[in-house]
């Protein structure tokens, strides 16, 4: 485990370094002895001593911040928070099921019928529509008299193509671009 110590308005003594190394040594075993980098930041403001520990492992970053009037207690508390995050992540890895499904469940039954796939939809060309210029009201009158479900027309006022269709509630719907 690589350590980096930073002191902000506080001196990083060998005692503080030893304590941080001892507290974070527990993580080395949990993290499978993989390359780990730890940054310990110690700061002091009046009577308040703060310790922030940031641990980098693979793609994960674990952070623990603790404040106390004694710097040793704040380092122990921050290390405890980091350890809690690491254990939570490791437990998450263990609880995920990484097993294959048995072949009995995946393979089809011998001699059994496989369900057929639905036939692919195809496009059937129908008669061609003549797009006449008319108002939507005129198109509604023509659609009422015919058995068609929709009518394509060119709006006489705007010269845009529109589609008028019969709705299930006996009204008409208008689609305009």
ChimeraX attribute file (.defattr): number of C-alpha atoms within 10 A of each C-alpha:
attribute: neighborCount
match mode: 1-to-1
recipient: residues
	/A:1	16
	/A:2	11
	/A:3	14
	/A:4	12
	/A:5	15
	/A:6	15
	/A:7	14
	/A:8	12
	/A:9	12
	/A:10	15
	/A:11	12
	/A:12	16
	/A:13	10
	/A:14	9
	/A:15	10
	/A:16	17
	/A:17	16
	/A:18	11
	/A:19	14
	/A:20	22
	/A:21	17
	/A:22	13
	/A:23	17
	/A:24	21
	/A:25	12
	/A:26	12
	/A:27	19
	/A:28	13
	/A:29	10
	/A:30	13
	/A:31	15
	/A:32	9
	/A:33	10
	/A:34	12
	/A:35	12
	/A:36	16
	/A:37	15
	/A:38	21
	/A:39	16
	/A:40	25
	/A:41	19
	/A:42	23
	/A:43	18
	/A:44	19
	/A:45	11
	/A:46	7
	/A:47	9
	/A:48	13
	/A:49	21
	/A:50	24
	/A:51	26
	/A:52	21
	/A:53	25
	/A:54	19
	/A:55	23
	/A:56	16
	/A:57	16
	/A:58	10
	/A:59	5
	/A:60	9
	/A:61	14
	/A:62	17
	/A:63	19
	/A:64	21
	/A:65	20
	/A:66	19
	/A:67	18
	/A:68	16
	/A:69	14
	/A:70	13
	/A:71	20
	/A:72	16
	/A:73	16
	/A:74	22
	/A:75	29
	/A:76	17
	/A:77	21
	/A:78	24
	/A:79	29
	/A:80	18
	/A:81	17
	/A:82	22
	/A:83	21
	/A:84	13
	/A:85	16
	/A:86	21
	/A:87	14
	/A:88	12
	/A:89	14
	/A:90	12
	/A:91	11
	/A:92	10
	/A:93	11
	/A:94	10
	/A:95	9
	/A:96	8
	/A:97	7
	/A:98	8
	/A:99	6
	/A:100	7
	/A:101	8
	/A:102	8
	/A:103	8
	/A:104	8
	/A:105	8
	/A:106	9
	/A:107	8
	/A:108	11
	/A:109	10
	/A:110	7
	/A:111	6
	/A:112	7
	/A:113	8
	/A:114	9
	/A:115	6
	/A:116	6
	/A:117	6
	/A:118	6
	/A:119	6
	/A:120	6
	/A:121	6
	/A:122	6
	/A:123	6
	/A:124	6
	/A:125	6
	/A:126	6
	/A:127	6
	/A:128	6
	/A:129	9
	/A:130	10
	/A:131	13
	/A:132	13
	/A:133	18
	/A:134	14
	/A:135	16
	/A:136	19
	/A:137	10
	/A:138	12
	/A:139	22
	/A:140	20
	/A:141	10
	/A:142	13
	/A:143	18
	/A:144	16
	/A:145	8
	/A:146	11
	/A:147	8
	/A:148	11
	/A:149	12
	/A:150	19
	/A:151	19
	/A:152	18
	/A:153	22
	/A:154	20
	/A:155	19
	/A:156	13
	/A:157	10
	/A:158	9
	/A:159	12
	/A:160	12
	/A:161	16
	/A:162	19
	/A:163	17
	/A:164	20
	/A:165	19
	/A:166	17
	/A:167	11
	/A:168	7
	/A:169	6
	/A:170	8
	/A:171	10
	/A:172	16
	/A:173	13
	/A:174	14
	/A:175	10
	/A:176	11
	/A:177	6
